[in-house]
Amino acid sequence: PPNTAVTSNSKGERKTAMQGYEYACILAAKNILKGESALERHVHLLSPFYWDYRQELGDSPKRGEILGLELLSLLVGKQLGDFYCLLERIPLNERTVKCIDYVVSLEKHLMEGNYNQLLKMRQKSPSSLYKSLLNNLEATIQDEVASCIEQSYPSISVVCPQNKDHSYPFLNHGYSFRNQLLSL
């Protein structure tokens, strides 16, 4: 039914719709539904069922895992404002749920700059749904490190190991953040 309609079937229909959107989120997280916006779209469609109809429908067994997935997606996508807004919306007693607490710990290490611990935590994911997003976390960390280096140093030398099996394009060169390649 429309969101505001109350019928004898509305509770069951809303529960079925909630479960459908949860499965759509799961498929999007497993990259079965292609497109970067698929997860975001399905989480937005699921949101009214988790927040507005929570008293009517009760909590889904997948709620903590899906909310953690949404938080992780925002963290990996560097949407920290949205991350904190969603985190504020989650009641304190739910923040101790394994999946949500895991993502909050990842955020803490990211903000502290503790990238090694962050990469170690990637191996200890509480949900297999997080795998593809955690794989993208390394790129997020690399962007953070590069941003810090760019702000800290006017130029940096790049020295790569000699390896006859690989070719390194920056061997014996440096990089200037003023878009100039410098020789050593």
C-alpha positions as CSV (number, residue, x, y, z in Angstrom):
1,P,0.0,0.0,0.0
2,P,1.1,3.6,-0.1
3,N,3.2,4.5,2.9
4,T,0.3,6.2,4.7
5,A,-2.5,3.8,3.9
6,V,-3.6,1.5,6.7
7,T,-5.4,-1.7,5.6
8,S,-5.8,-5.1,7.0
9,N,-2.9,-6.2,4.8
10,S,-0.6,-3.2,5.2
11,K,1.6,-4.6,7.9
12,G,2.3,-7.8,6.0
13,E,2.9,-5.9,2.7
14,R,5.3,-3.6,4.4
15,K,7.2,-6.5,6.0
16,T,7.4,-8.2,2.6
17,A,8.6,-4.9,1.0
18,M,11.2,-4.5,3.8
19,Q,12.5,-8.0,3.2
20,G,12.7,-7.5,-0.5
21,Y,14.8,-4.3,-0.1
22,E,17.0,-6.1,2.4
23,Y,17.7,-8.8,-0.2
24,A,18.3,-6.1,-2.8
25,C,20.9,-4.6,-0.5
26,I,22.5,-8.0,-0.1
27,L,22.7,-8.5,-3.8
28,A,24.1,-5.1,-4.4
29,A,26.7,-5.6,-1.7
30,K,27.8,-8.9,-3.4
31,N,28.1,-6.9,-6.6
32,I,25.4,-9.1,-8.3
33,L,23.5,-5.9,-9.0
34,K,26.0,-3.9,-11.0
35,G,26.4,-0.2,-10.5
36,E,27.9,1.8,-7.7
37,S,24.6,3.4,-6.9
38,A,22.7,0.1,-6.5
39,L,23.5,-0.3,-2.8
40,E,22.8,3.3,-2.0
41,R,19.5,3.2,-3.9
42,H,18.3,0.1,-2.1
43,V,19.4,1.3,1.3
44,H,17.4,4.5,0.7
45,L,14.3,2.5,-0.3
46,L,14.8,0.4,2.9
47,S,15.2,3.3,5.2
48,P,11.5,4.1,5.9
49,F,11.0,0.5,7.0
50,Y,13.9,0.6,9.4
51,W,13.0,4.0,10.9
52,D,9.4,5.1,10.2
53,Y,7.7,1.7,10.5
54,R,10.0,0.3,13.2
55,Q,7.4,0.1,15.9
56,E,4.8,-1.4,13.5
57,L,7.2,-4.0,11.9
58,G,9.7,-4.6,14.6
59,D,13.4,-5.1,14.0
60,S,14.6,-7.3,11.2
61,P,17.3,-9.9,12.0
62,K,19.3,-8.3,9.2
63,R,19.0,-4.7,10.5
64,G,22.4,-4.5,12.2
65,E,24.2,-6.0,9.3
66,I,22.5,-3.7,6.7
67,L,23.1,-0.6,8.9
68,G,26.7,-1.6,9.2
69,L,26.9,-2.1,5.5
70,E,25.4,1.4,4.9
71,L,27.9,2.9,7.4
72,L,30.8,1.1,5.7
73,S,29.7,2.3,2.3
74,L,29.6,5.9,3.5
75,L,33.0,5.5,5.1
76,V,34.7,3.9,2.1
77,G,33.0,6.6,-0.1
78,K,34.5,9.3,2.1
79,Q,31.0,10.6,2.9
80,L,31.8,11.3,6.5
81,G,29.1,13.9,7.1
82,D,26.4,11.3,6.1
83,F,28.3,8.6,8.1
84,Y,28.1,10.7,11.3
85,C,24.4,11.6,10.6
86,L,23.5,7.9,10.3
87,L,25.5,7.0,13.3
88,E,23.7,9.6,15.4
89,R,20.4,8.2,14.3
90,I,21.3,4.7,15.5
91,P,20.4,4.2,19.2
92,L,23.3,3.7,21.6
93,N,22.3,0.2,22.5
94,E,22.4,-0.8,18.8
95,R,25.9,0.6,18.3
96,T,27.2,-2.4,20.2
97,V,25.9,-4.8,17.5
98,K,29.0,-6.6,16.1
99,C,28.5,-5.3,12.5
100,I,28.0,-1.6,13.6
101,D,30.7,-1.6,16.2
102,Y,33.2,-3.0,13.6
103,V,32.5,-0.2,11.2
104,V,32.8,2.4,14.0
105,S,36.2,0.9,14.9
106,L,37.3,1.2,11.3
107,E,36.3,4.8,11.3
108,K,38.2,5.4,14.5
109,H,41.4,4.0,13.0
110,L,40.9,5.9,9.8
111,M,40.6,9.2,11.7
112,E,43.6,8.4,13.9
113,G,45.7,7.6,10.8
114,N,46.3,4.1,12.1
115,Y,46.2,2.6,8.6
116,N,48.1,-0.6,9.5
117,Q,45.5,-1.5,12.1
118,L,42.7,-0.6,9.6
119,L,44.2,-3.0,7.0
120,K,44.5,-5.7,9.7
121,M,40.9,-5.3,10.7
122,R,39.9,-5.8,7.1
123,Q,40.7,-9.5,7.5
124,K,38.3,-9.8,10.5
125,S,35.1,-8.7,8.9
126,P,32.0,-9.8,10.8
127,S,30.0,-10.2,7.6
128,S,30.8,-11.6,4.1
129,L,28.7,-8.8,2.7
130,Y,31.4,-6.3,3.6
131,K,34.0,-8.0,1.4
132,S,33.7,-5.9,-1.8
133,L,33.5,-2.6,0.2
134,L,36.5,-3.6,2.3
135,N,38.5,-4.3,-0.9
136,N,37.8,-0.6,-1.8
137,L,39.0,0.5,1.6
138,E,42.6,0.1,0.6
139,A,42.1,2.7,-2.2
140,T,40.5,5.0,0.3
141,I,43.6,4.6,2.6
142,Q,45.9,5.3,-0.3
143,D,44.0,8.4,-1.1
144,E,44.3,9.6,2.5
145,V,48.0,8.9,2.6
146,A,48.6,10.7,-0.8
147,S,46.6,13.6,0.4
148,C,48.7,13.9,3.6
149,I,51.9,13.6,1.6
150,E,50.8,16.2,-0.8
151,Q,50.0,18.7,2.0
152,S,53.2,17.9,3.9
153,Y,55.9,17.9,1.2
154,P,56.4,20.1,-1.9
155,S,58.0,17.1,-3.7
156,I,59.0,13.5,-3.0
157,S,61.4,11.1,-4.5
158,V,60.3,7.7,-5.5
159,V,62.7,4.8,-5.4
160,C,61.5,1.4,-6.6
161,P,63.3,-1.9,-6.1
162,Q,65.1,-3.5,-8.9
163,N,63.2,-6.5,-10.1
164,K,63.8,-8.1,-13.5
165,D,60.2,-9.5,-13.5
166,H,58.5,-6.1,-13.2
167,S,58.9,-2.7,-14.8
168,Y,58.5,0.3,-12.6
169,P,57.6,3.5,-14.4
170,F,59.0,5.8,-11.7
171,L,62.3,4.1,-11.2
172,N,64.9,6.7,-10.3
173,H,62.5,9.6,-10.5
174,G,60.7,11.8,-8.1
175,Y,57.4,13.5,-8.2
176,S,56.6,17.1,-7.6
177,F,53.1,18.0,-6.5
178,R,53.3,21.0,-8.7
179,N,52.9,18.5,-11.6
180,Q,56.5,18.3,-12.6
181,L,58.6,15.1,-12.8
182,L,62.1,15.6,-11.4
183,S,65.2,13.6,-11.9
184,L,67.2,12.5,-9.0
